[in-house]
Amino acid sequence: MPHIIVLGDMTVVTNDFEIVRELSGAPHVSVIHTGGQLDHANLSSVGPLAAATLGQLALDLAFISASSWELRRGVTTPSSPKVQVKLAAMEAASRTVLAVSSSKYGIFGLHKVAALERFDLVITDDGLPPDAALGIRQSGIELDLASVS
């Protein structure tokens, strides 16, 4: 698990139990867990209860992860209960960021979450194929490639 760097007092809203555990030692961070149905494989909460919690909040920024993404199909997932939570977080936020590994690019799941154009920014690593990066940028999507060295 990467270390989380906190810049100041903030509230973190998450459906991820590992993030809650990591932030439990940060007294200057207020943490809200969405609750909901446990996704055992990912140690996160999914489904309508988690989405309902997010629907009651107004967020500045939502970081959305994905197990599959590509320019044409956008963000997809093999798990329908995850769709509700991702969409609710995106709807609650003023700005949305897709934070995703380049290794997941070109893969797609059965359930569509959102088109890439729905994100204000896509952050991935520099392993993304150059033609994919070019296509994303030509579509008007802001793309930030993080160096993996």
QUIPE-V243760 format. One record per residue. N is the residue number from 1. SS is DSSP state (H for helix, E for strand, C for the rest). D_FIRST is the distance of its C-alpha to the first C-alpha in Angstrom with 2 decimals. Layout:
((N	SS	D_FIRST) (N	SS	D_FIRST))
This chain:
((1	C	0.00) (2	C	3.81) (3	C	6.49) (4	C	8.93) (5	C	12.45) (6	C	15.27) (7	C	18.68) (8	C	20.94) (9	C	22.00) (10	E	20.72) (11	E	20.21) (12	E	17.12) (13	E	18.06) (14	E	15.59) (15	C	15.96) (16	E	12.32) (17	H	12.07) (18	H	8.34) (19	H	9.16) (20	H	12.28) (21	H	10.92) (22	H	8.87) (23	H	12.15) (24	C	14.45) (25	C	14.83) (26	C	15.91) (27	C	19.59) (28	C	20.52) (29	E	18.42) (30	E	20.16) (31	E	18.02) (32	E	19.71) (33	E	18.42) (34	C	20.55) (35	C	21.36) (36	C	22.88) (37	E	22.69) (38	E	19.63) (39	E	18.17) (40	C	17.20) (41	C	15.60) (42	C	13.05) (43	C	12.98) (44	E	14.65) (45	E	18.22) (46	E	20.71) (47	C	24.47) (48	H	27.29) (49	H	26.35) (50	H	23.00) (51	H	24.94) (52	H	27.74) (53	H	25.59) (54	H	24.43) (55	H	28.11) (56	C	29.10) (57	C	27.01) (58	C	27.55) (59	E	24.39) (60	E	24.35) (61	E	21.43) (62	E	19.57) (63	E	16.53) (64	E	16.97) (65	C	14.84) (66	C	16.82) (67	C	17.05) (68	E	20.36) (69	E	22.31) (70	E	25.38) (71	C	28.10) (72	C	30.81) (73	C	29.06) (74	E	26.41) (75	E	23.31) (76	E	23.71) (77	E	22.02) (78	C	23.25) (79	C	22.91) (80	H	25.57) (81	H	24.09) (82	H	21.20) (83	H	23.91) (84	H	25.31) (85	H	22.13) (86	H	21.30) (87	H	24.97) (88	H	25.25) (89	H	22.41) (90	H	24.10) (91	H	27.43) (92	H	26.42) (93	E	25.04) (94	E	27.21) (95	E	24.91) (96	E	22.50) (97	E	19.88) (98	E	18.66) (99	E	15.21) (100	C	15.09) (101	C	14.75) (102	H	18.17) (103	H	17.91) (104	H	18.53) (105	E	21.65) (106	C	24.95) (107	C	23.70) (108	C	25.00) (109	C	24.85) (110	C	27.82) (111	E	27.11) (112	E	27.36) (113	E	25.28) (114	E	26.74) (115	C	28.27) (116	H	26.35) (117	H	29.10) (118	H	27.84) (119	C	24.89) (120	C	25.63) (121	E	23.07) (122	E	21.02) (123	E	18.11) (124	E	17.13) (125	E	16.88) (126	C	20.10) (127	C	20.22) (128	C	22.06) (129	C	25.64) (130	H	28.06) (131	H	30.37) (132	H	27.69) (133	H	26.77) (134	H	30.52) (135	H	31.17) (136	H	28.54) (137	H	29.96) (138	H	33.50) (139	C	32.78) (140	C	32.22) (141	C	28.48) (142	C	26.62) (143	E	24.04) (144	E	21.64) (145	E	20.37) (146	E	17.52) (147	C	18.08) (148	C	15.77) (149	C	17.20))
